[in-house]
Amino acid sequence: QVQLVESGGGLVQPGGSLRLSCVASGFTFSSYLMRWYRQAPGKERELVASISNIGGRTNLSDSVKGRFTISRDNAEATVYLQMNSLKPEDTAMYYCNAQRVRGAGVQRYWGQGTQVTVSS
């Protein structure tokens, strides 16, 4: 059974740090592009970071560059999001996403999310 399980969220003061983890199972993790999305109340879902299947390429949104780092460990089937210098505007539900392009189609899996709240 395909599963993506996020963890590591919580309540943090501005300027603090968190590391999110997403553990995958039920599919060939190393064949998939991994992404972190977030969605704040009343706002659209936002792509935060992505990493290629073997970790050679990463992309970060402009709003988190210099503060966040995405990484993966294919042996552990886990993708991470290290978040430093957190700001109140980082408050959101963070979701792990796995994606693979096969021919003209796209296969995607989603986790249930982990809540990050940045507040004084």
N, CA, C and O atoms as a GROMACS GRO file, in nm:
protein
  480
    1GLN      N    1   0.083  -0.118   0.000
    1GLN     CA    2   0.000   0.000   0.000
    1GLN      C    3   0.088   0.125   0.000
    1GLN      O    4   0.183   0.135   0.078
    2VAL      N    5   0.056   0.219  -0.088
    2VAL     CA    6   0.133   0.342  -0.098
    2VAL      C    7   0.104   0.432   0.021
    2VAL      O    8  -0.012   0.456   0.056
    3GLN      N    9   0.211   0.480   0.084
    3GLN     CA   10   0.198   0.571   0.196
    3GLN      C   11   0.308   0.676   0.194
    3GLN      O   12   0.422   0.646   0.161
    4LEU      N   13   0.271   0.798   0.230
    4LEU     CA   14   0.365   0.906   0.258
    4LEU      C   15   0.325   0.962   0.394
    4LEU      O   16   0.213   1.010   0.411
    5VAL      N   17   0.416   0.957   0.489
    5VAL     CA   18   0.385   0.997   0.625
    5VAL      C   19   0.479   1.108   0.667
    5VAL      O   20   0.599   1.087   0.683
    6GLU      N   21   0.423   1.228   0.686
    6GLU     CA   22   0.500   1.344   0.728
    6GLU      C   23   0.507   1.351   0.880
    6GLU      O   24   0.418   1.304   0.950
    7SER      N   25   0.615   1.411   0.929
    7SER     CA   26   0.630   1.436   1.071
    7SER      C   27   0.726   1.552   1.091
    7SER      O   28   0.794   1.595   0.997
    8GLY      N   29   0.732   1.603   1.213
    8GLY     CA   30   0.828   1.707   1.247
    8GLY      C   31   0.770   1.845   1.263
    8GLY      O   32   0.841   1.937   1.304
    9GLY      N   33   0.642   1.862   1.233
    9GLY     CA   34   0.580   1.992   1.249
    9GLY      C   35   0.558   2.026   1.396
    9GLY      O   36   0.576   1.941   1.484
   10GLY      N   37   0.520   2.151   1.420
   10GLY     CA   38   0.495   2.194   1.555
   10GLY      C   39   0.486   2.344   1.566
   10GLY      O   40   0.480   2.415   1.466
   11LEU      N   41   0.485   2.392   1.689
   11LEU     CA   42   0.479   2.535   1.719
   11LEU      C   43   0.619   2.586   1.747
   11LEU      O   44   0.690   2.533   1.833
   12VAL      N   45   0.659   2.690   1.675
   12VAL     CA   46   0.794   2.746   1.686
   12VAL      C   47   0.786   2.898   1.691
   12VAL      O   48   0.700   2.959   1.627
   13GLN      N   49   0.876   2.959   1.766
   13GLN     CA   50   0.886   3.104   1.767
   13GLN      C   51   0.954   3.155   1.641
   13GLN      O   52   1.034   3.083   1.581
   14PRO      N   53   0.925   3.278   1.599
   14PRO     CA   54   0.996   3.335   1.484
   14PRO      C   55   1.147   3.327   1.504
   14PRO      O   56   1.198   3.354   1.613
   15GLY      N   57   1.218   3.290   1.397
   15GLY     CA   58   1.361   3.271   1.404
   15GLY      C   59   1.404   3.131   1.438
   15GLY      O   60   1.523   3.099   1.430
   16GLY      N   61   1.312   3.047   1.478
   16GLY     CA   62   1.342   2.910   1.514
   16GLY      C   63   1.356   2.819   1.394
   16GLY      O   64   1.345   2.862   1.280
   17SER      N   65   1.380   2.691   1.422
   17SER     CA   66   1.403   2.592   1.318
   17SER      C   67   1.320   2.466   1.342
   17SER      O   68   1.286   2.433   1.455
   18LEU      N   69   1.288   2.399   1.233
   18LEU     CA   70   1.224   2.269   1.235
   18LEU      C   71   1.278   2.185   1.120
   18LEU      O   72   1.320   2.239   1.018
   19ARG      N   73   1.276   2.054   1.137
   19ARG     CA   74   1.307   1.964   1.027
   19ARG      C   75   1.188   1.872   1.005
   19ARG      O   76   1.151   1.795   1.093
   20LEU      N   77   1.131   1.880   0.887
   20LEU     CA   78   1.022   1.792   0.849
   20LEU      C   79   1.075   1.668   0.781
   20LEU      O   80   1.174   1.673   0.708
   21SER      N   81   1.009   1.556   0.805
   21SER     CA   82   1.044   1.430   0.742
   21SER      C   83   0.922   1.372   0.674
   21SER      O   84   0.809   1.391   0.719
   22CYS      N   85   0.945   1.300   0.566
   22CYS     CA   86   0.839   1.230   0.496
   22CYS      C   87   0.891   1.092   0.460
   22CYS      O   88   0.983   1.078   0.379
   23VAL      N   89   0.833   0.990   0.519
   23VAL     CA   90   0.874   0.852   0.496
   23VAL      C   91   0.778   0.787   0.398
   23VAL      O   92   0.657   0.787   0.418
   24ALA      N   93   0.834   0.731   0.291
   24ALA     CA   94   0.754   0.671   0.184
   24ALA      C   95   0.760   0.519   0.191
   24ALA      O   96   0.858   0.461   0.237
   25SER      N   97   0.653   0.457   0.144
   25SER     CA   98   0.649   0.312   0.134
   25SER      C   99   0.548   0.272   0.027
   25SER      O  100   0.456   0.348  -0.005
   26GLY      N  101   0.565   0.153  -0.028
   26GLY     CA  102   0.470   0.100  -0.123
   26GLY      C  103   0.497   0.135  -0.268
   26GLY      O  104   0.417   0.100  -0.356
   27PHE      N  105   0.606   0.202  -0.296
   27PHE     CA  106   0.644   0.234  -0.434
   27PHE      C  107   0.794   0.252  -0.441
   27PHE      O  108   0.862   0.260  -0.338
   28THR      N  109   0.846   0.260  -0.563
   28THR     CA  110   0.990   0.273  -0.583
   28THR      C  111   1.031   0.418  -0.562
   28THR      O  112   1.030   0.499  -0.655
   29PHE      N  113   1.068   0.448  -0.440
   29PHE     CA  114   1.095   0.586  -0.399
   29PHE      C  115   1.200   0.653  -0.487
   29PHE      O  116   1.184   0.770  -0.523
   30SER      N  117   1.305   0.583  -0.521
   30SER     CA  118   1.416   0.642  -0.596
   30SER      C  119   1.379   0.679  -0.739
   30SER      O  120   1.457   0.746  -0.807
   31SER      N  121   1.262   0.637  -0.786
   31SER     CA  122   1.217   0.671  -0.921
   31SER      C  123   1.134   0.798  -0.925
   31SER      O  124   1.093   0.842  -1.033
   32TYR      N  125   1.109   0.858  -0.810
   32TYR     CA  126   1.015   0.968  -0.801
   32TYR      C  127   1.082   1.100  -0.764
   32TYR      O  128   1.169   1.106  -0.677
   33LEU      N  129   1.038   1.206  -0.833
   33LEU     CA  130   1.065   1.342  -0.789
   33LEU      C  131   0.986   1.366  -0.661
   33LEU      O  132   0.869   1.330  -0.651
   34MET      N  133   1.050   1.428  -0.562
   34MET     CA  134   0.984   1.458  -0.437
   34MET      C  135   0.968   1.608  -0.419
   34MET      O  136   1.057   1.686  -0.454
   35ARG      N  137   0.855   1.648  -0.366
   35ARG     CA  138   0.826   1.788  -0.345
   35ARG      C  139   0.763   1.812  -0.209
   35ARG      O  140   0.697   1.725  -0.152
   36TRP      N  141   0.786   1.932  -0.158
   36TRP     CA  142   0.715   1.981  -0.042
   36TRP      C  143   0.625   2.097  -0.085
   36TRP      O  144   0.670   2.191  -0.150
   37TYR      N  145   0.499   2.088  -0.048
   37TYR     CA  146   0.402   2.194  -0.067
   37TYR      C  147   0.356   2.244   0.069
   37TYR      O  148   0.375   2.177   0.170
   38ARG      N  149   0.298   2.361   0.070
   38ARG     CA  150   0.234   2.410   0.191
   38ARG      C  151   0.107   2.486   0.155
   38ARG      O  152   0.093   2.539   0.045
   39GLN      N  153   0.015   2.489   0.249
   39GLN     CA  154  -0.109   2.560   0.230
   39GLN      C  155  -0.150   2.626   0.361
   39GLN      O  156  -0.172   2.559   0.462
   40ALA      N  157  -0.159   2.757   0.358
   40ALA     CA  158  -0.202   2.834   0.473
   40ALA      C  159  -0.352   2.854   0.466
   40ALA      O  160  -0.411   2.847   0.358
   41PRO      N  161  -0.417   2.878   0.580
   41PRO     CA  162  -0.562   2.900   0.580
   41PRO      C  163  -0.604   3.011   0.485
   41PRO      O  164  -0.549   3.121   0.489
   42GLY      N  165  -0.701   2.982   0.399
   42GLY     CA  166  -0.752   3.080   0.307
   42GLY      C  167  -0.665   3.109   0.186
   42GLY      O  168  -0.696   3.198   0.108
   43LYS      N  169  -0.556   3.034   0.170
   43LYS     CA  170  -0.464   3.058   0.060
   43LYS      C  171  -0.452   2.934  -0.029
   43LYS      O  172  -0.488   2.823   0.012
   44GLU      N  173  -0.401   2.955  -0.149
   44GLU     CA  174  -0.378   2.845  -0.242
   44GLU      C  175  -0.256   2.764  -0.199
   44GLU      O  176  -0.166   2.814  -0.132
   45ARG      N  177  -0.255   2.639  -0.240
   45ARG     CA  178  -0.140   2.552  -0.216
   45ARG      C  179  -0.018   2.606  -0.289
   45ARG      O  180  -0.028   2.648  -0.405
   46GLU      N  181   0.096   2.606  -0.222
   46GLU     CA  182   0.218   2.665  -0.274
   46GLU      C  183   0.330   2.562  -0.278
   46GLU      O  184   0.353   2.490  -0.181
   47LEU      N  185   0.399   2.553  -0.391
   47LEU     CA  186   0.517   2.468  -0.401
   47LEU      C  187   0.633   2.534  -0.328
   47LEU      O  188   0.667   2.649  -0.356
   48VAL      N  189   0.693   2.462  -0.236
   48VAL     CA  190   0.802   2.514  -0.154
   48VAL      C  191   0.938   2.468  -0.205
   48VAL      O  192   1.029   2.548  -0.220
   49ALA      N  193   0.951   2.338  -0.232
   49ALA     CA  194   1.080   2.282  -0.269
   49ALA      C  195   1.062   2.152  -0.344
   49ALA      O  196   0.961   2.083  -0.327
   50SER      N  197   1.158   2.119  -0.428
   50SER     CA  198   1.157   1.993  -0.500
   50SER      C  199   1.299   1.938  -0.510
   50SER      O  200   1.396   2.012  -0.502
   51ILE      N  201   1.307   1.807  -0.526
   51ILE     CA  202   1.436   1.741  -0.539
   51ILE      C  203   1.422   1.624  -0.636
   51ILE      O  204   1.324   1.550  -0.630
   52SER      N  205   1.520   1.608  -0.724
   52SER     CA  206   1.516   1.504  -0.825
   52SER      C  207   1.531   1.366  -0.761
   52SER      O  208   1.560   1.353  -0.643
   53ASN      N  209   1.510   1.264  -0.843
   53ASN     CA  210   1.498   1.128  -0.788
   53ASN      C  211   1.622   1.078  -0.714
   53ASN      O  212   1.609   1.002  -0.618
   54ILE      N  213   1.741   1.120  -0.757
   54ILE     CA  214   1.861   1.079  -0.685
   54ILE      C  215   1.925   1.195  -0.609
   54ILE      O  216   2.034   1.180  -0.554
   55GLY      N  217   1.858   1.307  -0.605
   55GLY     CA  218   1.903   1.420  -0.526
   55GLY      C  219   2.001   1.513  -0.592
   55GLY      O  220   2.055   1.602  -0.526
   56GLY      N  221   2.025   1.496  -0.721
   56GLY     CA  222   2.124   1.579  -0.788
   56GLY      C  223   2.080   1.721  -0.817
   56GLY      O  224   2.164   1.810  -0.837
   57ARG      N  225   1.950   1.743  -0.820
   57ARG     CA  226   1.897   1.875  -0.850
   57ARG      C  227   1.791   1.912  -0.748
   57ARG      O  228   1.707   1.830  -0.711
   58THR      N  229   1.796   2.036  -0.703
   58THR     CA  230   1.696   2.087  -0.610
   58THR      C  231   1.646   2.223  -0.656
   58THR      O  232   1.717   2.296  -0.725
   59ASN      N  233   1.525   2.255  -0.616
   59ASN     CA  234   1.467   2.386  -0.643
   59ASN      C  235   1.393   2.433  -0.519
   59ASN      O  236   1.325   2.355  -0.452
   60LEU      N  237   1.405   2.561  -0.491
   60LEU     CA  238   1.337   2.622  -0.378
   60LEU      C  239   1.262   2.745  -0.426
   60LEU      O  240   1.308   2.816  -0.516
   61SER      N  241   1.148   2.770  -0.367
   61SER     CA  242   1.075   2.891  -0.400
   61SER      C  243   1.152   3.012  -0.348
   61SER      O  244   1.229   3.003  -0.253
   62ASP      N  245   1.130   3.126  -0.412
   62ASP     CA  246   1.201   3.247  -0.373
   62ASP      C  247   1.176   3.286  -0.227
   62ASP      O  248   1.263   3.343  -0.162
   63SER      N  249   1.059   3.255  -0.178
   63SER     CA  250   1.023   3.294  -0.043
   63SER      C  251   1.101   3.219   0.065
   63SER      O  252   1.106   3.263   0.180
   64VAL      N  253   1.162   3.105   0.029
   64VAL     CA  254   1.233   3.025   0.129
   64VAL      C  255   1.380   3.006   0.098
   64VAL      O  256   1.453   2.948   0.179
   65LYS      N  257   1.427   3.055  -0.015
   65LYS     CA  258   1.569   3.043  -0.049
   65LYS      C  259   1.656   3.108   0.057
   65LYS      O  260   1.627   3.218   0.105
   66GLY      N  261   1.763   3.039   0.093
   66GLY     CA  262   1.852   3.088   0.197
   66GLY      C  263   1.810   3.048   0.336
   66GLY      O  264   1.887   3.066   0.430
   67ARG      N  265   1.690   2.994   0.351
   67ARG     CA  266   1.640   2.954   0.482
   67ARG      C  267   1.607   2.805   0.489
   67ARG      O  268   1.629   2.741   0.592
   68PHE      N  269   1.554   2.748   0.380
   68PHE     CA  270   1.513   2.608   0.377
   68PHE      C  271   1.608   2.527   0.291
   68PHE      O  272   1.670   2.579   0.200
   69THR      N  273   1.618   2.398   0.322
   69THR     CA  274   1.696   2.304   0.244
   69THR      C  275   1.618   2.173   0.229
   69THR      O  276   1.566   2.120   0.327
   70ILE      N  277   1.609   2.123   0.107
   70ILE     CA  278   1.545   1.995   0.083
   70ILE      C  279   1.654   1.890   0.056
   70ILE      O  280   1.753   1.919  -0.011
   71SER      N  281   1.634   1.770   0.108
   71SER     CA  282   1.728   1.661   0.086
   71SER      C  283   1.652   1.530   0.089
   71SER      O  284   1.536   1.525   0.130
   72ARG      N  285   1.718   1.423   0.045
   72ARG     CA  286   1.654   1.292   0.048
   72ARG      C  287   1.755   1.183   0.076
   72ARG      O  288   1.874   1.198   0.048
   73ASP      N  289   1.706   1.075   0.132
   73ASP     CA  290   1.786   0.956   0.159
   73ASP      C  291   1.711   0.839   0.097
   73ASP      O  292   1.616   0.788   0.157
   74ASN      N  293   1.752   0.798  -0.021
   74ASN     CA  294   1.680   0.693  -0.092
   74ASN      C  295   1.688   0.558  -0.021
   74ASN      O  296   1.595   0.477  -0.031
   75ALA      N  297   1.797   0.533   0.051
   75ALA     CA  298   1.808   0.409   0.125
   75ALA      C  299   1.703   0.400   0.235
   75ALA      O  300   1.658   0.291   0.270
   76GLU      N  301   1.665   0.516   0.290
   76GLU     CA  302   1.564   0.520   0.394
   76GLU      C  303   1.427   0.561   0.340
   76GLU      O  304   1.331   0.570   0.417
   77ALA      N  305   1.417   0.585   0.210
   77ALA     CA  306   1.293   0.627   0.146
   77ALA      C  307   1.232   0.747   0.218
   77ALA      O  308   1.113   0.749   0.250
   78THR      N  309   1.316   0.846   0.244
   78THR     CA  310   1.274   0.962   0.321
   78THR      C  311   1.321   1.091   0.254
   78THR      O  312   1.434   1.099   0.206
   79VAL      N  313   1.233   1.190   0.252
   79VAL     CA  314   1.269   1.324   0.207
   79VAL      C  315   1.254   1.418   0.325
   79VAL      O  316   1.162   1.404   0.406
   80TYR      N  317   1.345   1.515   0.334
   80TYR     CA  318   1.349   1.607   0.446
   80TYR      C  319   1.332   1.751   0.398
   80TYR      O  320   1.363   1.784   0.284
   81LEU      N  321   1.284   1.834   0.488
   81LEU     CA  322   1.282   1.978   0.466
   81LEU      C  323   1.334   2.044   0.592
   81LEU      O  324   1.265   2.049   0.694
   82GLN      N  325   1.457   2.095   0.586
   82GLN     CA  326   1.515   2.168   0.697
   82GLN      C  327   1.473   2.314   0.685
   82GLN      O  328   1.499   2.378   0.584
   83MET      N  329   1.408   2.365   0.788
   83MET     CA  330   1.355   2.500   0.787
   83MET      C  331   1.421   2.581   0.897
   83MET      O  332   1.407   2.550   1.015
   84ASN      N  333   1.494   2.685   0.857
   84ASN     CA  334   1.561   2.774   0.951
   84ASN      C  335   1.506   2.915   0.937
   84ASN      O  336   1.440   2.948   0.839
   85SER      N  337   1.534   2.996   1.037
   85SER     CA  338   1.491   3.136   1.037
   85SER      C  339   1.343   3.149   1.004
   85SER      O  340   1.304   3.229   0.918
   86LEU      N  341   1.263   3.071   1.071
   86LEU     CA  342   1.121   3.065   1.040
   86LEU      C  343   1.051   3.198   1.069
   86LEU      O  344   1.083   3.269   1.164
   87LYS      N  345   0.954   3.228   0.984
   87LYS     CA  346   0.877   3.350   0.993
   87LYS      C  347   0.730   3.316   1.010
   87LYS      O  348   0.687   3.207   0.974
   88PRO      N  349   0.652   3.408   1.066
   88PRO     CA  350   0.508   3.381   1.080
   88PRO      C  351   0.440   3.345   0.948
   88PRO      O  352   0.346   3.265   0.948
   89GLU      N  353   0.486   3.401   0.838
   89GLU     CA  354   0.427   3.370   0.709
   89GLU      C  355   0.458   3.229   0.660
   89GLU      O  356   0.402   3.185   0.559
   90ASP      N  357   0.546   3.157   0.730
   90ASP     CA  358   0.571   3.017   0.699
   90ASP      C  359   0.465   2.925   0.759
   90ASP      O  360   0.463   2.806   0.729
   91THR      N  361   0.379   2.979   0.842
   91THR     CA  362   0.274   2.900   0.904
   91THR      C  363   0.183   2.839   0.798
   91THR      O  364   0.126   2.911   0.716
   92ALA      N  365   0.170   2.707   0.800
   92ALA     CA  366   0.091   2.637   0.700
   92ALA      C  367   0.089   2.488   0.732
   92ALA      O  368   0.164   2.440   0.818
   93MET      N  369   0.002   2.417   0.663
   93MET     CA  370   0.010   2.273   0.660
   93MET      C  371   0.108   2.234   0.550
   93MET      O  372   0.094   2.279   0.436
   94TYR      N  373   0.206   2.152   0.583
   94TYR     CA  374   0.308   2.112   0.488
   94TYR      C  375   0.283   1.970   0.440
   94TYR      O  376   0.264   1.879   0.521
   95TYR      N  377   0.283   1.952   0.308
   95TYR     CA  378   0.251   1.825   0.247
   95TYR      C  379   0.368   1.771   0.165
   95TYR      O  380   0.436   1.846   0.095
   96CYS      N  381   0.388   1.643   0.175
   96CYS     CA  382   0.487   1.572   0.096
   96CYS      C  383   0.421   1.516  -0.030
   96CYS      O  384   0.310   1.463  -0.024
   97ASN      N  385   0.488   1.529  -0.143
   97ASN     CA  386   0.435   1.484  -0.272
   97ASN      C  387   0.540   1.406  -0.348
   97ASN      O  388   0.656   1.448  -0.355
   98ALA      N  389   0.500   1.295  -0.405
   98ALA     CA  390   0.586   1.214  -0.491
   98ALA      C  391   0.529   1.214  -0.632
   98ALA      O  392   0.408   1.201  -0.650
   99GLN      N  393   0.615   1.230  -0.731
   99GLN     CA  394   0.569   1.241  -0.869
   99GLN      C  395   0.663   1.169  -0.964
   99GLN      O  396   0.785   1.175  -0.951
  100ARG      N  397   0.602   1.099  -1.060
  100ARG     CA  398   0.678   1.036  -1.166
  100ARG      C  399   0.605   1.052  -1.298
  100ARG      O  400   0.484   1.029  -1.307
  101VAL      N  401   0.678   1.093  -1.400
  101VAL     CA  402   0.622   1.106  -1.533
  101VAL      C  403   0.643   0.976  -1.608
  101VAL      O  404   0.755   0.926  -1.617
  102ARG      N  405   0.535   0.921  -1.660
  102ARG     CA  406   0.540   0.798  -1.736
  102ARG      C  407   0.467   0.820  -1.867
  102ARG      O  408   0.344   0.830  -1.870
  103GLY      N  409   0.542   0.830  -1.977
  103GLY     CA  410   0.483   0.861  -2.106
  103GLY      C  411   0.417   0.997  -2.101
  103GLY      O  412   0.479   1.096  -2.062
  104ALA      N  413   0.290   1.002  -2.140
  104ALA     CA  414   0.214   1.127  -2.139
  104ALA      C  415   0.143   1.150  -2.006
  104ALA      O  416   0.078   1.253  -1.988
  105GLY      N  417   0.154   1.055  -1.913
  105GLY     CA  418   0.084   1.066  -1.787
  105GLY      C  419   0.175   1.101  -1.671
  105GLY      O  420   0.297   1.091  -1.681
  106VAL      N  421   0.113   1.141  -1.560
  106VAL     CA  422   0.185   1.176  -1.438
  106VAL      C  423   0.125   1.098  -1.322
  106VAL      O  424   0.004   1.098  -1.303
  107GLN      N  425   0.210   1.032  -1.245
  107GLN     CA  426   0.166   0.959  -1.128
  107GLN      C  427   0.208   1.036  -1.003
  107GLN      O  428   0.325   1.072  -0.988
  108ARG      N  429   0.115   1.062  -0.915
  108ARG     CA  430   0.139   1.143  -0.796
  108ARG      C  431   0.082   1.077  -0.671
  108ARG      O  432  -0.023   1.013  -0.676
  109TYR      N  433   0.152   1.095  -0.560
  109TYR     CA  434   0.106   1.051  -0.429
  109TYR      C  435   0.120   1.167  -0.331
  109TYR      O  436   0.209   1.250  -0.344
  110TRP      N  437   0.030   1.171  -0.234
  110TRP     CA  438   0.028   1.277  -0.134
  110TRP      C  439   0.025   1.221   0.006
  110TRP      O  440  -0.037   1.118   0.032
  111GLY      N  441   0.093   1.290   0.097
  111GLY     CA  442   0.080   1.260   0.238
  111GLY      C  443  -0.035   1.336   0.300
  111GLY      O  444  -0.101   1.415   0.233
  112GLN      N  445  -0.058   1.313   0.428
  112GLN     CA  446  -0.168   1.377   0.499
  112GLN      C  447  -0.132   1.515   0.554
  112GLN      O  448  -0.221   1.592   0.589
  113GLY      N  449  -0.004   1.545   0.560
  113GLY     CA  450   0.040   1.677   0.602
  113GLY      C  451   0.083   1.684   0.747
  113GLY      O  452   0.044   1.601   0.829
  114THR      N  453   0.166   1.783   0.777
  114THR     CA  454   0.206   1.813   0.914
  114THR      C  455   0.200   1.964   0.934
  114THR      O  456   0.246   2.040   0.848
  115GLN      N  457   0.144   2.006   1.046
  115GLN     CA  458   0.119   2.148   1.070
  115GLN      C  459   0.243   2.216   1.125
  115GLN      O  460   0.306   2.168   1.219
  116VAL      N  461   0.277   2.330   1.066
  116VAL     CA  462   0.384   2.417   1.114
  116VAL      C  463   0.323   2.551   1.152
  116VAL      O  464   0.258   2.616   1.070
  117THR      N  465   0.343   2.592   1.276
  117THR     CA  466   0.292   2.719   1.324
  117THR      C  467   0.407   2.801   1.380
  117THR      O  468   0.477   2.756   1.471
  118VAL      N  469   0.426   2.920   1.326
  118VAL     CA  470   0.533   3.010   1.370
  118VAL      C  471   0.467   3.131   1.434
  118VAL      O  472   0.401   3.211   1.366
  119SER      N  473   0.485   3.145   1.564
  119SER     CA  474   0.415   3.250   1.637
  119SER      C  475   0.489   3.286   1.764
  119SER      O  476   0.551   3.200   1.828
  120SER      N  477   0.482   3.413   1.800
  120SER     CA  478   0.542   3.459   1.924
  120SER      C  479   0.452   3.428   2.042
  120SER      O  480   0.486   3.460   2.156
   0.00000   0.00000   0.00000
